[in-house]
């Protein structure tokens, strides 16, 4: 039943909301505790077995040169934007790109508003945050921008900082809010690593009912791949904790919009099918590139 | 590394991990076995370090042990240590989780805020050394401190959600002091082990331990025994046995007359994996081998470098 790849995630359960604020936003994320589904403890094990069975041969074919093979949203993404190579440092040149640094700065502000409930000076706080999180490459990149480029970046970051402050109150501590929670799931004997970062997790670990809501934060415009990105995070969280989350959200910090979606077994199964399909395709592409560089 | 000691059906995982820690202890290494391991380590270190002229101080901890066994990770750079949010998260996260478990903080967020404020206050009145976390925190602006708090809060949540704290009697100790052992006869070598949670297993009796009837009851050291939980980032590396065994080995080296810890549990919350080790003679011996190998790796190039330097210093300055 789980392995029926015909179960594809659909957009039918997704609801889009235009810039909800404060408690209305929180209500979308936490919903009604009594309505959350009971966890099927066998589901996570079934999904993991499926991945093990299908990704083992992919790892066998890849060969040691490409192992361990990191499978994250970037590796699985089929959109043109994400196929662009990572900016690389050459001979001491600053590394980065404006979208990359903009995203990193907004990420700092989002973490700050969730953790402290306030932002004093968005751009300055975010730049200080970048340094504290060890992203000095990006700070150097910003400092190497022209004054006009820096001014544009500052305006864009301040704008999103303002939106964050309008929408987000201090999150109740009983929801155990945590930000930038890394997930790393080894499969196929550790030769393939499924990996992702949960921008915001709300809720304590499950004790029988699904209890966690995941929020994926996007500082850019909407993209067709956004639903898959959050579905991937749901699979990772299910594999890690043994219990699926009950709700997913994609928050767009440029507009304040939020897409909210319930997690179902079909959604998770369909996403695992896509992970397998895309990992195979990416593996085949790597092999082809190795054989015909 | 694959596998986990927890059943995927065991929910919540905090209950299963607590069960692992509290389980009655089996027979551990005997006093003679503990002394034998200690003697072997002392002699082994003396042999390795003795060959190096003017050896530099060596402190071997889990990180250096892993690095020695695996080689540097991609991106590892030998730069002087500098604090950042990630490096601060464990210390602050443990303080926050402890404050919450002891009822001194109403929430983890409050625990993190207070942990930062305590360290900053101590630094401002000169009670923090230069280079310490408090000293650094006192110098960074608000935006940076917010990221430190965010990172610490995420880690504190992993710590606090790891176990069912009320089941421990006496209460488990969150963030006990690091354990140190200075090698007698090679005072430049120290082993350092960290434990995130120290607790006592349920008291066990010989009749409760299967297979113990065939052993002399004199070998059985009754009473609850220490158990350690180490909470680690990422996923288990292939060296995890040695990394976890280091806690038990340092305990035994420092106090060979005390019973060894009953077990060490490694918990990787980011991958949902756990590994449980009952401590016996074989675990101590294999960890001791890994430690001696790591010290040998550190000392060999060092002795070569020192030898080269001494040769150079005997030479007259090269002509310009």
Interface residues (C-beta under 8 A of the other chain):
Chain A: X39 X41 X42 X44 X45 X48 X108 X111 X112 X114 X115 X116 X120 X121 X124 X125 X126 X127 X128 X129 X131 X132 X133 X134 X173 X174 X176 X177 X178 X179 X180 X181 X182 X183 X184 X185 X186 X189 X190 X193 X204 X205 X206 X207 X208 X239 X240 X241 X242 X243
Chain B: X1 X2 X8 X9 X10 X11 X12 X13 X14 X84 X85 X86 X106 X107 X108 X109 X110 X140 X141 X142 X143 X144 X145 X146 X147 X148 X149 X150 X151 X153 X154 X157 X161 X233 X234 X235 X269 X270 X271 X272
